[in-house]
Structure formats: structure tokens, C-alpha cells
Amino acid sequence: MRGVRMAALALGLACLFGSTAALAATAGVVAEPNTQVPAGNRHYAASGFPDRIVASPSADPRHGFAVAWRTDASVQAPLLEIAIAGDSPAIGPVTRITASTRTLQSENGLSHHHRADITGLQPGTLYVYRVQGKDTWGAWNQLRTAGEAGTPLTVLYFGDTQNKNLSHVSRVIRAGQKAAPGATLSLFAGDLVSGGDHADDSEWGEWFAAAGWLAQETLVAPAIGNHEYFEEFEDTPQERRVLGRHWPVTFALPGNGAGSVASTTYWFDQQGVRFVVLDGTSALDLGTAQAQAGWLDQVLSGNPNPWTIVLLHQPFYSPREGRENTALREVLLPVLRRHAVDLVLQGHDHTYGRRGEGNAATPQFVVTVAGPKQYRLSGQARRTMDPVAEDTQLFQVLDIDGQRLRYQARTVTGQLYDGFELVRGADGRKQKVELTQGRIAPRDCQRAQTLKGRADRCWE
């Protein structure tokens, strides 16, 4: 009877407001645009004030890092100032570094993007830095250099953010910062924005608004996703993927990658972990899988670190129906197996899923999503991955020392959804221990279709 009464109430309300669509709108459940910027508005146009400030690791983040930022075209070669952090406002002595500058034309006008590479720093030391605009400076930011191998490391890892960054992703990033205030490194698994390269500058503006201080006070290491590329000559025989104009100027990445994809692949060592970032889009669509495999083999050969983590956008094992990513498994996966990679962090499929290979402790493969765009799981994913999730925004916290890698996936409200530890024995062998206490129940999408009528997704 209760179900009948509720159905009657819903029907009455729908009639009152004219349609079920109107009823949904009154509940605040309506399809949102990718950004909060009204059409034609240039809220995120560059100015003389520095913005989009982001720090990224060098190949050896014990002794340096790099910073990228943006201004308008009035700023040609601004400075970065850096000093050891202290408890007094009397900052100094200060080292000044002149930035290099590149230009970008977007729907928000012409902007100048600057990069400063900082070297010669002390390991495990807290520094303050600030960047210059036109007759002005940004805030002093605090950032700690990487410690020596074996020093405990806390890392935040986010899957695709992609769309609605300001309205929805911002709370995920804030939740991650609150859960792991000691994090010094932040990993992003690609598709940071939805993109298109003709109307995506405002999306980048909202990504930085969502990231807040995380971008400036942790080292940010992103993988590139397919949405950081764009389709040239779309729907013609000449159609091809081309690297978007924002990627090379937005982040100050190490540039030590694989040949023709050196700007989208890279590696660095931090506190006993070798991190390697791959370009899945180029491997799958542009034929660089073999080149990346050869480079990866070189990077992992003779790796002195007890832990190895690989980050890329497209999964080796997809949790979404109809996605195989065969080139990744046939060409790159054997390299990961040969070098005993511990953890593979991925995005792209807008669900959650984790799996290993047989009974082996490593590698563990994780697919996750931070943003509100949510897909549905395939039947194969439900059979081969555990746990899995739909309709769930997540962030991940990794706590790593010389003997233990602890992984936790938490929902945006902070609840534990998945967790395990890799424990390294005296002989170097790894064992996996599941962390089940406190995990919430599995989550599935309860909606028949999206607000735009798509049954293959939970949210768009």
C-alpha cells in the first residue's frame, strides 16, 4: 500500500507541475552544463594577476620541482621566488628564477603560460615560493621536497574529473585533502577536462578552481587522457587525434618520456617509489605502444626502488562493456609483468573496479572516477573485479614506506569503499592483505537512464 500511495503522490505532483521533467527540475535533479560559465562570458580570461599555478615533480623531486602559471600577454618573462620556509614573515634569503614563456590563443583570448624549473634544493625540506605577474605577485605557497628513499610518503590519487569540475569535483578534492592532509603528491588519471580545444579554456579554469591549493602545495603528476587530445578533420577519412594546445603549457612536467610522446610520458622517483606515467591514447590511436613499451622497459630496468607504480588513462582491463584496449595488454602489459610492477592506477571508464592477475599479489589494477560522469559496469567486470562500484565519486589515499603500501579508496563523503595492503618481506616478495573492516556495502546505479535519456550511463 505504501508503494501505491507514493506512486499516486508522484503522479499528483507531476500533474501539478505539468510533467515528470518538471518534477525532476523542482527536485534540483537536472542536467548541468560542463561549466558554470554562461555562454559568451569570459570569466576565466587571463589578466596581469598570475593564476593556474601548479607545481609538478622533476625526475628527482628531492632536489627540485617545476612550476607553471598563466598571465595575460603583458607579462613576458616573469620571476619565481623561492626560499626555505620559516615561522616569520621575514622570508629569505630568496632565490629568483626567470621563467620561460609560451603563448596560447583560446576562446578567452590570448594568454601567456610560464614555466620555472627549480633545482639545487635540499631533500625533505619545506620551501615557500611565489610567482610574478604584471606589477604584482601571487601568494607565498608552501611545498616540501621529497625525502630520501624509505621516508613515509602519502599520495592522493584521483580518477577522471572531466566535467562539472567546479560544481561537483571540487568537493572530492577537498575531501581528499581533509582525509590526507600530509599528502605531498597528487596523481590524476587523465581526462581532467572534457575538452575540444575550441571552447575548453573555461573548463581548465574550473579545473584549477576545483583543485585550489592542492595544485600549488602538492606535486601534481597527471596522466593525459583522450579528452586532452582533440579530433582533427572529424568525420572525414583524414580524421586523427591531435594533442590539445593546453596540455603542453598547463603543466611543467619532466619531459623525460618516450621519444615522440616525451611531453605526455614521464617518470620520477619519490621516497622509494618509481612512478611511471604512460600515454594510453597515443598507444591505442597513434601507434606508439611499441615505442612506449621499449621506453618503459628501460625506465624499469635496474629500478632501485622497492615499489613501482604506473599511471595511465585507459585501463588494461576495462570495467565498461565493449572496451578492450588490446594494444595495452599485448604490448605494454608484458613489460609490467616482467618488472613486477606493484600498482597500476587508471581512469577512463567512469566506474570503480579492482583486480589482480590470478593469485599473485601484484600487480593490482585499479580503475576509478572522481567526477560526476558515471558509466555502468560490464558483466565481465562484475565477474573478474572485486570490489566494483557504479554511481560513486571517489578519491584514493596511498600511504607508503619501505615495507608497506597501504591503499584506500574512499567515497566523496569519506566512507571506506576498498582497501588493501601490499607487505614487502625481507626477501623482497610482496603479499596482499585485504582491508575489509569498515567498508561500506557495494554500490550500483539505481537509475534506468540519465537525465538525457541514455541507458548506457548512470550520469552524464
GIMOTA-V934887 format. One record per residue. N is the residue number from 1. SS is DSSP state (H for helix, E for strand, C for the rest). PSI is psi in radians with two decimals (NA if undefined). OMEGA is omega in whole degrees, 0 to 359 (999 if undefined). Layout:
BEGIN
n: {N & N}
ss: {SS & SS}
psi: {PSI & PSI}
omega: {OMEGA & OMEGA}
END
This chain:
BEGIN
n: {1 & 2 & 3 & 4 & 5 & 6 & 7 & 8 & 9 & 10 & 11 & 12 & 13 & 14 & 15 & 16 & 17 & 18 & 19 & 20 & 21 & 22 & 23 & 24 & 25 & 26 & 27 & 28 & 29 & 30 & 31 & 32 & 33 & 34 & 35 & 36 & 37 & 38 & 39 & 40 & 41 & 42 & 43 & 44 & 45 & 46 & 47 & 48 & 49 & 50 & 51 & 52 & 53 & 54 & 55 & 56 & 57 & 58 & 59 & 60 & 61 & 62 & 63 & 64 & 65 & 66 & 67 & 68 & 69 & 70 & 71 & 72 & 73 & 74 & 75 & 76 & 77 & 78 & 79 & 80 & 81 & 82 & 83 & 84 & 85 & 86 & 87 & 88 & 89 & 90 & 91 & 92 & 93 & 94 & 95 & 96 & 97 & 98 & 99 & 100 & 101 & 102 & 103 & 104 & 105 & 106 & 107 & 108 & 109 & 110 & 111 & 112 & 113 & 114 & 115 & 116 & 117 & 118 & 119 & 120 & 121 & 122 & 123 & 124 & 125 & 126 & 127 & 128 & 129 & 130 & 131 & 132 & 133 & 134 & 135 & 136 & 137 & 138 & 139 & 140 & 141 & 142 & 143 & 144 & 145 & 146 & 147 & 148 & 149 & 150 & 151 & 152 & 153 & 154 & 155 & 156 & 157 & 158 & 159 & 160 & 161 & 162 & 163 & 164 & 165 & 166 & 167 & 168 & 169 & 170 & 171 & 172 & 173 & 174 & 175 & 176 & 177 & 178 & 179 & 180 & 181 & 182 & 183 & 184 & 185 & 186 & 187 & 188 & 189 & 190 & 191 & 192 & 193 & 194 & 195 & 196 & 197 & 198 & 199 & 200 & 201 & 202 & 203 & 204 & 205 & 206 & 207 & 208 & 209 & 210 & 211 & 212 & 213 & 214 & 215 & 216 & 217 & 218 & 219 & 220 & 221 & 222 & 223 & 224 & 225 & 226 & 227 & 228 & 229 & 230 & 231 & 232 & 233 & 234 & 235 & 236 & 237 & 238 & 239 & 240 & 241 & 242 & 243 & 244 & 245 & 246 & 247 & 248 & 249 & 250 & 251 & 252 & 253 & 254 & 255 & 256 & 257 & 258 & 259 & 260 & 261 & 262 & 263 & 264 & 265 & 266 & 267 & 268 & 269 & 270 & 271 & 272 & 273 & 274 & 275 & 276 & 277 & 278 & 279 & 280 & 281 & 282 & 283 & 284 & 285 & 286 & 287 & 288 & 289 & 290 & 291 & 292 & 293 & 294 & 295 & 296 & 297 & 298 & 299 & 300 & 301 & 302 & 303 & 304 & 305 & 306 & 307 & 308 & 309 & 310 & 311 & 312 & 313 & 314 & 315 & 316 & 317 & 318 & 319 & 320 & 321 & 322 & 323 & 324 & 325 & 326 & 327 & 328 & 329 & 330 & 331 & 332 & 333 & 334 & 335 & 336 & 337 & 338 & 339 & 340 & 341 & 342 & 343 & 344 & 345 & 346 & 347 & 348 & 349 & 350 & 351 & 352 & 353 & 354 & 355 & 356 & 357 & 358 & 359 & 360 & 361 & 362 & 363 & 364 & 365 & 366 & 367 & 368 & 369 & 370 & 371 & 372 & 373 & 374 & 375 & 376 & 377 & 378 & 379 & 380 & 381 & 382 & 383 & 384 & 385 & 386 & 387 & 388 & 389 & 390 & 391 & 392 & 393 & 394 & 395 & 396 & 397 & 398 & 399 & 400 & 401 & 402 & 403 & 404 & 405 & 406 & 407 & 408 & 409 & 410 & 411 & 412 & 413 & 414 & 415 & 416 & 417 & 418 & 419 & 420 & 421 & 422 & 423 & 424 & 425 & 426 & 427 & 428 & 429 & 430 & 431 & 432 & 433 & 434 & 435 & 436 & 437 & 438 & 439 & 440 & 441 & 442 & 443 & 444 & 445 & 446 & 447 & 448 & 449 & 450 & 451 & 452 & 453 & 454 & 455 & 456 & 457 & 458 & 459 & 460}
ss: {C & H & H & H & H & H & H & H & H & H & H & H & H & H & H & H & H & C & C & H & H & H & H & H & H & H & C & C & C & C & C & C & C & C & C & C & C & C & C & C & C & C & C & C & C & C & C & C & C & C & E & E & E & E & E & E & E & C & C & E & C & C & C & C & E & E & E & E & E & E & E & C & C & C & C & C & C & C & E & E & E & E & E & E & C & C & C & C & C & C & C & C & C & C & E & E & E & E & C & E & E & E & E & E & E & E & C & C & E & E & E & E & E & E & E & E & E & E & C & C & C & C & C & C & C & E & E & E & E & E & E & E & C & C & C & C & E & C & C & C & E & E & E & E & C & C & C & C & C & C & C & C & E & E & E & E & E & E & C & E & C & C & C & C & H & H & H & H & H & H & H & H & H & H & H & H & H & H & H & C & C & C & C & C & E & E & E & E & C & C & C & C & C & C & C & C & C & C & C & C & H & H & H & H & H & H & H & H & H & H & H & C & C & H & H & H & H & C & E & E & E & E & C & C & C & H & H & H & E & E & E & E & C & C & C & C & C & C & C & E & E & E & E & C & H & H & H & H & H & H & C & C & C & C & C & C & C & E & C & C & E & C & C & C & C & E & E & E & E & E & C & C & E & E & E & E & E & C & C & H & H & H & H & H & H & C & C & C & H & H & H & H & H & H & H & H & H & H & H & H & C & C & C & C & C & C & E & E & E & E & E & C & C & C & C & C & C & C & C & C & C & C & C & C & C & H & H & H & H & H & H & H & H & H & H & H & H & H & C & C & C & C & E & E & E & E & C & C & C & C & C & E & E & E & E & C & C & C & C & C & C & C & C & E & E & E & E & C & E & C & C & C & C & E & E & C & C & C & H & H & H & H & H & H & C & C & C & E & E & C & C & C & C & E & E & E & E & E & E & E & C & C & C & E & E & E & E & E & E & E & E & C & C & C & C & E & E & E & E & E & E & E & E & E & C & C & C & C & C & E & E & E & E & E & C & C & C & C & C & C & C & C & E & C & C & C & C & C & C & C & C & C & C & C & C & C & E & E & E & C}
psi: {-0.65 & -0.69 & -0.66 & -0.77 & -0.71 & -0.70 & -0.70 & -0.69 & -0.74 & -0.72 & -0.72 & -0.72 & -0.65 & -0.72 & -0.68 & -0.72 & -0.01 & -0.51 & 2.88 & -0.52 & -0.71 & -0.64 & -0.76 & -0.72 & -0.64 & -0.41 & 0.00 & 0.12 & 1.48 & 2.70 & 2.25 & 2.66 & 2.94 & -0.52 & 2.91 & 0.14 & 2.11 & 2.65 & 2.33 & -0.14 & 2.42 & 0.83 & -0.62 & 0.37 & 2.52 & 2.68 & -3.02 & -0.21 & 2.30 & 2.39 & -3.07 & 0.81 & 2.20 & 2.31 & 2.48 & 2.74 & 2.60 & 3.11 & -0.50 & 1.46 & 0.08 & -0.59 & 0.06 & 2.93 & 3.08 & 2.66 & 2.34 & 2.57 & 3.03 & 2.56 & -3.11 & -3.10 & -0.10 & -0.24 & 2.10 & -0.85 & 1.27 & 3.00 & 2.68 & 2.36 & 2.44 & 2.53 & 2.82 & 2.35 & 2.48 & -3.12 & -0.04 & 2.64 & -0.13 & 1.40 & 2.37 & 2.99 & 2.57 & 2.36 & 2.36 & 2.39 & 2.27 & 2.28 & 2.69 & 2.76 & 2.41 & 2.70 & 2.72 & 2.29 & 2.21 & -3.08 & -0.29 & 0.20 & -2.98 & 2.38 & 2.68 & 2.28 & 2.23 & 2.65 & 2.32 & 2.22 & 2.18 & 2.22 & 3.02 & 0.39 & 2.92 & 2.42 & 2.59 & 0.57 & 2.42 & 2.17 & 2.79 & 2.50 & 2.74 & 2.79 & 2.72 & 2.53 & -2.52 & 1.90 & 0.49 & 2.93 & 2.71 & -3.13 & 2.75 & 2.21 & 2.51 & 2.33 & 2.34 & 2.29 & 2.77 & 2.57 & -3.11 & 2.86 & 2.36 & -0.31 & 2.28 & 2.43 & 2.33 & 2.26 & 2.44 & 2.43 & 2.24 & 2.35 & -2.86 & 2.29 & -1.00 & -1.15 & 2.82 & 0.71 & -0.78 & -0.76 & -0.59 & -0.70 & -0.53 & -0.67 & -0.47 & -0.79 & -0.73 & -0.72 & -0.68 & -0.74 & -0.66 & -0.65 & -0.51 & 1.19 & -0.32 & 0.09 & 2.37 & -0.05 & 2.38 & 2.18 & 2.40 & 2.30 & 0.44 & 3.01 & 0.99 & -0.57 & 2.91 & -0.69 & -2.92 & -0.37 & 0.15 & -0.31 & 0.77 & 0.02 & -0.64 & -0.55 & -0.73 & -0.67 & -0.72 & -0.50 & -0.78 & -0.62 & -0.68 & -0.70 & -0.58 & -2.39 & -0.29 & -0.68 & -0.42 & -0.40 & 0.11 & 2.80 & 2.15 & 2.13 & 1.73 & 2.56 & 2.69 & 2.45 & 3.05 & -0.44 & -0.10 & -0.09 & 2.96 & 2.81 & 2.02 & 2.46 & 0.76 & 2.46 & 0.50 & 2.89 & -0.37 & 0.13 & 2.38 & 2.80 & 2.37 & 2.40 & 2.26 & 2.67 & -0.42 & -0.63 & -0.87 & -0.39 & -0.24 & -0.64 & 2.55 & 1.35 & 2.87 & -0.55 & 0.41 & 0.56 & -2.79 & 1.74 & -2.00 & -0.23 & 0.60 & -0.43 & -0.19 & 0.02 & 2.58 & 2.99 & 2.78 & 2.75 & 2.35 & 1.97 & 0.87 & 0.16 & 2.28 & 2.06 & 2.26 & 2.24 & 2.17 & 2.86 & 1.63 & -0.61 & -0.80 & -0.66 & -0.72 & -0.67 & -0.33 & 0.13 & 0.44 & 0.22 & -0.78 & -0.74 & -0.71 & -0.62 & -0.75 & -0.74 & -0.77 & -0.71 & -0.72 & -0.76 & -0.62 & -0.23 & 2.28 & 0.36 & 2.07 & -0.11 & 2.57 & -0.28 & 2.56 & 2.25 & 2.28 & 2.36 & 2.27 & 2.95 & -1.05 & 2.43 & 2.63 & -0.68 & 1.93 & 2.35 & 0.01 & 2.54 & 2.35 & 0.11 & 2.09 & -0.64 & 0.86 & -0.73 & -0.57 & -0.79 & -0.66 & -0.58 & -0.78 & -0.59 & -0.71 & -0.56 & -0.73 & -0.73 & -0.76 & -0.59 & 0.24 & 0.86 & 2.46 & -0.74 & 2.32 & 2.03 & 2.24 & 2.97 & -2.31 & -0.70 & 0.09 & 0.66 & -3.05 & 2.41 & 2.52 & 2.48 & 2.79 & -2.75 & 1.84 & -2.38 & 0.06 & 2.50 & -0.60 & 2.69 & 2.70 & 2.27 & 2.21 & 2.32 & 2.31 & 2.98 & 2.35 & -0.52 & 3.13 & -0.17 & 2.06 & 2.21 & -3.00 & 2.64 & 2.57 & 2.83 & -0.64 & -0.69 & -0.71 & -0.48 & -0.49 & -0.15 & 2.57 & 2.07 & 2.97 & 2.87 & 2.56 & 2.87 & 0.74 & 2.14 & 2.31 & 2.77 & 2.80 & 2.50 & 2.23 & 2.21 & 2.11 & 2.33 & -2.93 & -0.42 & -0.21 & 2.38 & 1.97 & 2.19 & 2.30 & 2.31 & 2.17 & 2.56 & 2.94 & -0.40 & 0.08 & 0.06 & 2.49 & 2.13 & -0.59 & 2.62 & 2.54 & 2.89 & 2.44 & 2.14 & 2.22 & 2.10 & 3.07 & -0.46 & 0.05 & -0.15 & 2.61 & 2.46 & 2.54 & 2.29 & 2.08 & 2.40 & 1.71 & -0.38 & 2.22 & -0.06 & 2.47 & 2.94 & 2.68 & 2.57 & 2.31 & 2.73 & 2.25 & 0.13 & 2.44 & -0.54 & 2.96 & 3.05 & -0.33 & 0.12 & 0.25 & 2.13 & -0.26 & -0.02 & 2.82 & -0.74 & 2.64 & NA}
omega: {181 & 179 & 179 & 180 & 180 & 178 & 179 & 179 & 179 & 179 & 179 & 179 & 178 & 178 & 181 & 184 & 172 & 181 & 176 & 176 & 178 & 177 & 178 & 181 & 180 & 178 & 180 & 182 & 180 & 178 & 181 & 171 & 181 & 178 & 177 & 184 & 178 & 180 & 179 & 181 & 181 & 182 & 186 & 174 & 180 & 177 & 176 & 178 & 182 & 176 & 183 & 182 & 181 & 177 & 178 & 184 & 164 & 178 & 176 & 184 & 169 & 189 & 179 & 173 & 180 & 181 & 173 & 174 & 187 & 170 & 172 & 187 & 178 & 182 & 187 & 184 & 185 & 182 & 164 & 175 & 181 & 178 & 173 & 182 & 176 & 183 & 181 & 172 & 178 & 185 & 177 & 358 & 187 & 171 & 180 & 179 & 177 & 184 & 167 & 188 & 173 & 184 & 176 & 175 & 181 & 178 & 177 & 177 & 182 & 177 & 174 & 182 & 190 & 178 & 175 & 178 & 186 & 181 & 174 & 181 & 179 & 180 & 174 & 186 & 179 & 179 & 167 & 177 & 174 & 183 & 189 & 169 & 178 & 180 & 182 & 179 & 170 & 179 & 169 & 178 & 177 & 179 & 182 & 174 & 180 & 176 & 178 & 179 & 181 & 175 & 181 & 184 & 174 & 185 & 169 & 181 & 181 & 170 & 184 & 170 & 164 & 185 & 181 & 184 & 183 & 186 & 187 & 185 & 184 & 182 & 176 & 180 & 177 & 179 & 177 & 179 & 179 & 181 & 183 & 183 & 179 & 181 & 178 & 181 & 179 & 180 & 176 & 189 & 174 & 188 & 177 & 177 & 178 & 167 & 185 & 174 & 174 & 179 & 185 & 180 & 177 & 176 & 176 & 176 & 180 & 174 & 179 & 176 & 179 & 182 & 178 & 184 & 178 & 183 & 186 & 187 & 162 & 173 & 183 & 180 & 181 & 163 & 176 & 177 & 179 & 180 & 170 & 167 & 170 & 182 & 174 & 182 & 184 & 179 & 174 & 178 & 181 & 184 & 178 & 176 & 179 & 180 & 179 & 185 & 183 & 189 & 184 & 184 & 186 & 182 & 177 & 187 & 188 & 180 & 181 & 187 & 190 & 170 & 184 & 178 & 181 & 180 & 182 & 172 & 180 & 177 & 175 & 177 & 176 & 171 & 175 & 179 & 168 & 177 & 178 & 183 & 182 & 176 & 182 & 181 & 179 & 179 & 185 & 190 & 185 & 172 & 183 & 183 & 181 & 179 & 179 & 178 & 178 & 178 & 179 & 179 & 178 & 182 & 183 & 178 & 180 & 179 & 183 & 186 & 179 & 184 & 176 & 179 & 177 & 180 & 174 & 186 & 184 & 183 & 170 & 176 & 187 & 175 & 181 & 181 & 170 & 179 & 185 & 181 & 188 & 183 & 178 & 183 & 184 & 188 & 186 & 183 & 177 & 179 & 178 & 180 & 184 & 183 & 172 & 175 & 185 & 190 & 178 & 185 & 190 & 178 & 169 & 190 & 167 & 171 & 173 & 174 & 177 & 175 & 169 & 175 & 183 & 180 & 182 & 179 & 182 & 357 & 169 & 181 & 181 & 169 & 182 & 181 & 177 & 186 & 184 & 177 & 189 & 178 & 177 & 181 & 173 & 175 & 179 & 178 & 179 & 179 & 190 & 181 & 180 & 1 & 173 & 179 & 168 & 171 & 186 & 173 & 188 & 164 & 183 & 178 & 176 & 174 & 191 & 167 & 185 & 186 & 190 & 171 & 182 & 183 & 175 & 171 & 182 & 176 & 182 & 176 & 174 & 182 & 180 & 179 & 182 & 177 & 174 & 173 & 166 & 184 & 184 & 180 & 181 & 179 & 179 & 179 & 184 & 172 & 179 & 177 & 179 & 176 & 187 & 183 & 177 & 178 & 176 & 182 & 178 & 183 & 176 & 177 & 181 & 183 & 179 & 181 & 178 & 178 & 176 & 173 & 181 & 180 & 182 & 179 & 174 & 175 & 178 & 999}
END
